[in-house]
């Protein structure tokens, strides 16, 4: 039974990675940039929830809603202020800027909230599910995380495939100029992508900090980087790739931690990135680029 | 309808378009012909706002297109079929056509236009659910033209529509351009296939390294000795 419960815990962690990885992969697909500040948006979401619940003593629903709104505004603002002026700049300049934004957010959090790790009260109050006569127990956090992940994936897939804005996103990701010729406002489409990615990051922060109830200014960095690995693992730019990559990575990390080594679990995650890049540089569902003339 | 005055375009320090002026009247097919690198594609890209000119005016029905953002131009009635088709390979044929009507909102009118496009290109209707990336070159060209028609343009800019197509398909494509024009849409056609372009155009401009070297009635240009020698291979 312990293997199954580790496995389920892996799916829980993987669900969080998937939701974060979606933000990376969508932004990469459409703006062709790696937004390394994405992980820190999760940290900001965490501090918003912490402030609303622990400092102000308000309800978790309000905390979650405020986190989603503020993270969305933050993501769109970062894009508008830091990335949009660099639209035609070399990709290295954009990358360095993203790293700069990441450190800026971390240090702002450090100034505002201090260096001490804050402990969290879980936002999610769902009773745990007992299976197999009480031998297998799945926590409420795990249930909510996995169900949220499934619902978000379905909603996002439908949005991208069925809506006009979703089609415009695919068009921009494939050929910006051709999309402009159709009348698509590329800047607006990129801003919408950042808004969606950041809202997802806020939801990920709710799920992440409910399971790991402590937060500091660097709390977003590690899950952010691992979600990036998940996105690359699944094939960066691919939405189903981010989902599969995230889930697999979560399972590998938890099982690695239990059965191989507690200390090496992070190393195993990054080792996998290296192996994937060596064997299949485009990731599991990565697209090969070839055009018909 | 469309008037280009003293257009100058630079790529860095290199001047690609060296002061070009031409005009397109309503109902015409105008051909811009010339060899590779003459600047034909650059002109079309400048008109639809993908490139900014250094100097010159682009007047479309009296308004200066230079002041309009690129994504607003299609809703003004100006559609562009880019070189190399540039269909969205990850979208289906039907979704590509919907992208063509992106700036329109009336669902009934859009579905009317879609029926017109399907009537003109029956092949597209047969393949409406197929990914555009899996179409043949000829079908992709039809899709690119159909997609442009979905915006109900008053003028359509076509960049090398015959490129890479078999002779039979080239014939078909030019017939379609003619019939699009007959149904009331003005056409600005850029082509390397000068013979075919001149055969359907009303007037034409001959470009050489960023300048217009000849202009006039298409039939007359076809009989012009220098044009025959340089572009028609006679």
Contacts between the chains, C-beta under 8 A, distances in Angstrom:
chain1	res1	chain2	res2	distance
A	164	B	98	7.6
A	164	B	102	7.1
A	167	B	91	6.5
A	167	B	95	5.7
A	167	B	98	6.6
A	167	B	99	6.1
A	168	B	99	7.5
A	168	B	102	6.7
A	170	B	88	6.6
A	170	B	90	5.7
A	170	B	91	5.9
A	171	B	88	5.1
A	171	B	91	7.0
A	171	B	99	5.5
A	174	B	88	5.3
A	174	B	89	6.6
A	174	B	90	5.8
A	175	B	86	5.5
A	175	B	88	6.7
A	177	B	50	5.4
A	177	B	82	7.3
A	177	B	86	7.4
A	178	B	82	6.2
A	178	B	86	4.1
A	178	B	87	7.9
A	178	B	88	7.0
A	179	B	99	7.7
A	180	B	49	7.5
A	180	B	50	6.6
A	180	B	70	4.8
A	180	B	71	5.1
A	181	B	48	6.1
A	181	B	50	7.6
A	181	B	70	7.9
A	181	B	74	6.4
A	181	B	79	7.6
A	181	B	80	4.9
A	181	B	82	6.4
A	181	B	86	7.9
A	182	B	74	6.5
A	182	B	99	4.8
A	182	B	100	6.2
A	182	B	102	4.6
A	182	B	103	7.6
A	182	B	147	7.5
A	182	B	151	7.7
A	183	B	71	5.3
A	183	B	72	7.3
A	183	B	73	7.9
A	183	B	74	4.2
A	183	B	75	5.6
A	183	B	102	4.8
A	183	B	103	3.7
A	183	B	151	7.2
A	184	B	71	5.9
A	184	B	99	7.8
A	184	B	102	6.0
A	185	B	69	7.7
A	185	B	71	4.8
A	186	B	71	7.1
A	291	B	89	7.6
A	292	B	89	7.9
A	292	B	133	7.1
A	292	B	137	6.4
A	292	B	140	6.8
A	293	B	84	6.5
A	293	B	137	7.4
A	293	B	164	5.7
